[in-house]
Structures are given as C-alpha cells and as structure tokens.
C-alpha cells in the first residue's frame, strides 16, 4: 500500500492550505485526488495538476481506480502521499473496495445542497454523516483539523447532535 501521510476531505481539493501548509509540513511528494467528476473532466484535471506545488506529483482518479492505485506498493522509495477527496463518501466507498485507512481528516466542506453545519467550517449532508459513521465502524479515525497547527477535534461528540 502507498505511504499515505494524510487522507483529507476538502471540497476545494488543491488550494492555499494544502499547498502552503499541509504539503510542506508533512513533506508530501505526491498528491492523489480521488473524485469521479474531476477524473472525467480533462480540463479540471489539468487545472488541478497546475495548482500543485513544485516538486509534487499529482494524479487524479475516479473512486475505483483511486482505491486500486492506493492499494499498490509505492513506485518510489520515500514516497509520501496525500489523498484529497471532496466528501467522506469517497473514503467510505474506497474502504469498501479494500483500501485500508488509519485516519481521515475533515477539512473544508462548505455549505451547499443538503449540507448543514457540522463542526467548525465543515458542513455535511445526511449521506456524509452516514459515511463518517461507517468509516468509524471500520476503525478509521475521523477528525477535524483545518491546519496542522490547530488542535485535533474529534468528531464523535458531534455525530448525534
């Protein structure tokens, strides 16, 4: 399996916090974006890749291909991977496909559609809450942390509010 140093949910995918804070603090040298819509859109894939920090390889996959690639051994010694998805539902689906994850970090998930405020700047719809609970039932630690300098906030106390 790839050496995953961060599995993050952030509906902005690659943006300022990821580029200037998370990537250098974790010495990330590969970002894998897993999103079915972005993977199917050549223009969006090019934009995502163009936003990557210098020296960081970026791949964009749909859910099934992403799980398949992440289960494989690293291509290079010293590979440090950050996974980015727009929703916890994607991580839930990938774990159903056999991907083993220790942790999932909830970052920016803005209000839209059926999403309602959940914790800090994270909003979830009912299906995303179900996926968070599913991940936790699979022994995946799900937590909120906007940036590494912030204290980790456990989501368990927020699930049944």
Order of alpha helices (4+ residues) and beta strands (2+ residues): beta-beta-alpha-alpha-beta-alpha-beta-alpha-beta-beta-beta-alpha-beta-beta
